[in-house]
């Protein structure tokens, strides 16, 4: 439950999240529920010649992370 309140406190702020398996993610927390945190990442995926109905600037990935896998959250 502590991870949930930490994520709520950091909502709409730029953070770096480290998970228990050693992975790090950087982005902005856009939402939190009692099981997951939703992070808008800044990573640019490799682009292909796919059809983008809203243009190239519309791509805005949201990453879902389980609150049970979070090890640390740092504001940046």
MARGUMAR-125947 format. One record per residue: residue number from 0; chain; x, y negated, z negated of N, C-alpha, C in turn. Coordinates in Angstrom, 1 decimal, padded with zeros to 4 digits, m for minus. Layout:
# residues N
   resi   chain      n.x      n.y      n.z     ca.x     ca.y     ca.z      c.x      c.y      c.z
    NUM       A        X        Y        Z        X        Y        Z        X        Y        Z
...
***
This chain:
# residues 76
   resi   chain      n.x      n.y      n.z     ca.x     ca.y     ca.z      c.x      c.y      c.z
      0       A    000.8    001.2    000.0    000.0    000.0    000.0    000.9   m001.3    000.0
      1       A    002.1   m001.2   m000.5    003.0   m002.3   m000.6    003.4   m002.8    000.9
      2       A    003.6   m001.8    001.8    003.9   m002.1    003.2    002.8   m002.9    003.8
      3       A    001.6   m002.5    003.5    000.4   m003.2    004.1    000.4   m004.7    003.7
      4       A    000.6   m005.0    002.4    000.6   m006.4    001.9    001.8   m007.2    002.4
      5       A    002.9   m006.5    002.6    004.1   m007.2    003.2    003.8   m007.6    004.6
      6       A    003.2   m006.7    005.4    002.9   m007.0    006.8    001.8   m008.1    006.9
      7       A    000.8   m008.1    006.0   m000.2   m009.1    006.0    000.5   m010.5    005.8
      8       A    001.4   m010.5    004.8    002.1   m011.8    004.5    002.9   m012.3    005.7
      9       A    003.4   m011.4    006.6    004.2   m011.7    007.7    003.4   m011.8    009.0
     10       A    002.1   m011.8    008.9    001.3   m011.8    010.1    001.5   m013.1    010.9
     11       A    001.6   m013.0    012.2    001.8   m014.2    013.1    003.2   m014.8    012.9
     12       A    004.1   m014.0    012.4    005.5   m014.5    012.2    006.4   m013.5    013.0
     13       A    007.6   m014.0    013.4    008.6   m013.2    014.1    009.3   m012.4    013.0
     14       A    009.4   m011.1    013.2    010.0   m010.2    012.3    010.9   m009.2    013.0
     15       A    011.8   m008.6    012.2    012.5   m007.4    012.6    012.1   m006.3    011.7
     16       A    011.6   m005.2    012.2    011.2   m004.0    011.4    012.1   m002.8    011.6
     17       A    012.5   m002.2    010.5    013.3   m001.0    010.6    012.5    000.1    010.1
     18       A    012.5    001.3    010.8    011.7    002.4    010.4    012.6    003.4    009.7
     19       A    012.0    004.4    009.1    012.8    005.4    008.3    013.7    006.3    009.2
     20       A    013.4    006.3    010.5    014.3    007.1    011.4    015.4    006.2    012.0
     21       A    015.6    005.0    011.5    016.7    004.1    011.9    016.4    003.2    013.1
     22       A    015.3    003.3    013.6    015.0    002.4    014.8    014.6    001.0    014.3
     23       A    015.0    000.0    015.1    014.6   m001.4    014.8    013.8   m002.0    016.0
     24       A    012.8   m002.8    015.6    011.9   m003.4    016.5    011.8   m004.9    016.1
     25       A    011.9   m005.8    017.2    011.8   m007.2    016.9    010.5   m007.7    017.7
     26       A    009.8   m008.6    017.0    008.6   m009.1    017.6    007.8   m009.9    016.6
     27       A    006.5   m010.1    017.0    005.6   m010.9    016.1    004.4   m009.9    015.7
     28       A    004.2   m009.9    014.4    003.0   m009.1    013.9    001.7   m009.8    014.3
     29       A    000.9   m009.1    015.1   m000.3   m009.6    015.5   m001.5   m009.1    014.8
     30       A   m001.4   m008.0    014.1   m002.5   m007.4    013.3   m002.0   m006.3    012.4
     31       A   m002.7   m006.1    011.4   m002.4   m005.0    010.4   m003.7   m004.4    009.9
     32       A   m003.7   m003.1    009.8   m004.8   m002.4    009.2   m004.2   m001.5    008.1
     33       A   m005.0   m000.7    007.4   m004.4    000.1    006.3   m003.6    001.3    006.7
     34       A   m003.4    001.5    008.0   m002.6    002.6    008.5   m001.5    002.1    009.5
     35       A   m001.7    001.0    010.2   m000.8    000.6    011.3   m000.5   m000.9    011.2
     36       A    000.7   m001.2    011.8    001.0   m002.6    012.0    001.2   m002.7    013.6
     37       A    000.7   m003.8    014.1    000.7   m004.0    015.6    001.6   m005.2    015.9
     38       A    002.7   m004.8    016.6    003.8   m005.7    016.9    003.9   m006.1    018.3
     39       A    003.8   m007.4    018.6    004.0   m007.9    020.0    005.5   m007.9    020.2
     40       A    006.0   m007.0    021.0    007.5   m006.9    021.2    008.0   m007.9    022.2
     41       A    009.3   m008.1    022.2    009.9   m009.0    023.1    010.7   m008.3    024.1
     42       A    010.7   m007.0    024.1    011.4   m006.2    025.1    010.8   m006.3    026.4
     43       A    011.7   m006.4    027.4    011.2   m006.4    028.8    011.4   m005.0    029.4
     44       A    010.4   m004.4    029.8    010.4   m003.1    030.4    010.9   m003.3    031.9
     45       A    011.5   m002.2    032.4    011.9   m002.2    033.8    010.7   m002.3    034.7
     46       A    010.8   m003.3    035.6    009.6   m003.5    036.4    009.7   m002.7    037.7
     47       A    008.5   m002.3    038.2    008.4   m001.5    039.4    007.6   m002.3    040.4
     48       A    007.3   m001.7    041.5    006.5   m002.4    042.5    005.0   m002.2    042.2
     49       A    004.6   m002.1    041.0    003.2   m001.8    040.6    002.4   m003.1    040.8
     50       A    001.1   m002.8    040.9    000.1   m003.9    041.1   m000.1   m004.6    039.8
     51       A    000.0   m005.9    039.7   m000.3   m006.7    038.5   m001.4   m007.6    038.7
     52       A   m002.7   m007.2    038.3   m003.8   m008.0    038.6   m003.8   m009.4    038.0
     53       A   m003.1   m009.6    036.9   m003.1   m010.9    036.3   m001.8   m011.6    036.5
     54       A   m000.9   m011.2    037.3    000.3   m011.8    037.6    001.4   m011.3    036.7
     55       A    002.7   m011.6    037.0    003.8   m011.1    036.3    004.0   m011.6    034.9
     56       A    003.5   m012.8    034.6    003.6   m013.3    033.3    002.6   m012.8    032.3
     57       A    001.7   m011.9    032.7    000.7   m011.4    031.8    001.1   m010.3    030.9
     58       A    002.2   m009.6    031.3    002.7   m008.4    030.6    003.1   m008.8    029.2
     59       A    002.4   m008.2    028.2    002.7   m008.6    026.8    002.5   m007.3    025.9
     60       A    003.5   m006.5    025.8    003.3   m005.2    025.1    003.1   m005.3    023.6
     61       A    002.1   m004.5    023.2    001.9   m004.4    021.8    002.3   m003.0    021.3
     62       A    003.1   m002.9    020.3    003.6   m001.7    019.8    002.9   m001.4    018.5
     63       A    002.4   m000.1    018.4    001.7    000.3    017.1    002.7    001.1    016.3
     64       A    002.9    000.7    015.1    003.8    001.4    014.1    003.0    001.8    012.9
     65       A    003.2    003.1    012.5    002.5    003.5    011.3    003.2    002.9    010.0
     66       A    002.3    002.4    009.1    002.9    001.8    007.9    003.7    002.8    007.1
     67       A    003.4    004.1    007.2    004.1    005.1    006.4    005.6    005.3    006.9
     68       A    005.9    004.8    008.1    007.3    005.0    008.6    008.1    003.7    008.4
     69       A    007.6    002.6    007.9    008.3    001.4    007.7    009.3    001.5    006.5
     70       A    010.5    001.1    006.8    011.5    001.0    005.7    011.8   m000.4    005.3
     71       A    011.8   m001.3    006.2    012.1   m002.7    005.8    011.5   m003.7    006.9
     72       A    011.1   m004.9    006.4    010.6   m005.9    007.3    011.4   m007.2    006.9
     73       A    011.9   m007.9    007.9    012.7   m009.1    007.7    012.2   m010.2    008.6
     74       A    011.9   m011.4    008.0    011.5   m012.5    008.8    012.8   m013.0    009.5
     75       A    012.6   m013.4    010.8    013.7   m013.9    011.6    013.3   m015.2    012.2
***
